[in-house]
Amino acid sequence: MQMTAEFRQEFPQEVMRGRYGLGDGADAARPVWRLHLVSRGTGEVLRLNGLPLVVFARDAVAAVASLMEARDPAEWRAEVSRVLPGREGL
């Protein structure tokens, strides 16, 4: 990821390293998780502009909390699966 000077100023490296897994590779050993929001009523994955919403994260708990923020848990559920290296291009 090429970071511009403006990006570096707004998002310091120490924040990006811990929160987003960018930096010295310290987070490289942590697993990557794939998350989807699924409608409990229809069983369909949430779509934006016709494409399914897929979120990749190293911290699945924080990502699920973020996805479910301001959503009714009676209407939505989060599905989480681990991304395996090599099989999916990571």
N, C-alpha and C positions, 0 to 999 in steps of 0.2 A: 504494500500500500504506500503510495507516494503521498507524503503529507506536505501541504503548503504551509507557508509561514503563518498565515491566518489560522489554519487548523491547529497548528502547534500552540499558538498563543491561546486559543479558546479551549483546547483540550490538551493540557500538559501531559507529557509522556508518562509520568508516574501514575496519573489517573487512568490513562488508556491501558497501561500494562496490567493493572489490577482488575479493572472493570471489564475490559473488552478483549483481553488476551493478546494485546499487541505489545511488542517490545522485544525483550531479550530471549524469548522462547521458554520462559518459565512455565507457561501454561500449556506447552505443547503436549505434555503427557496426559492432560486432563481429557476425558472423553467429550465428544461433540454430540449434542442431542438435537433431534428434529421434533418440532412441535407443530401441532395443528389445532385449530378450534373446530369443534364439531357440534352441530345443532342437535340437541336432544330430541327435538320434535321430528326432524326429517332424517337424521343420521348423516347429513351431508356436511362436508368440510366447508368452512367459511371461504367464500371467493370474493376477490376484489378485481373488478374489471374482467370477470370471467376466468381468472386464474386462481387456483387454490392458494390461500395464505399459508406459507411455510416459514417458520422461524428456526434458525440454527443458533444454538447457544451452548456455552460451556457450563453454565449454571442453570440447570433445568428448573430448580425451585424458584429462582428469581424471575426467570422467563415466564413461567406459568403464572406467577403472581402478577406480572406486568400485563400479560395477555388477558387475564380475567378481571383486571381492574375495570370498574364501572360496567361489568357485564353480570347479568343474573345467572348464578350457577344452576338455577332450575331450568334455564334455557340453553346453556352452553356447557361443554366439558372440554378439557384439554387432553389431547392424546400426545404422549411422549414416546419416542423410540430412539435408540442409540444408533448413531451413524458409525458404521464400521469402515476403517481405513482400507483402501485398496478396492473395495467392492463398488464404491460410489464416487471415486475420484478425489478423495481427500488425501 
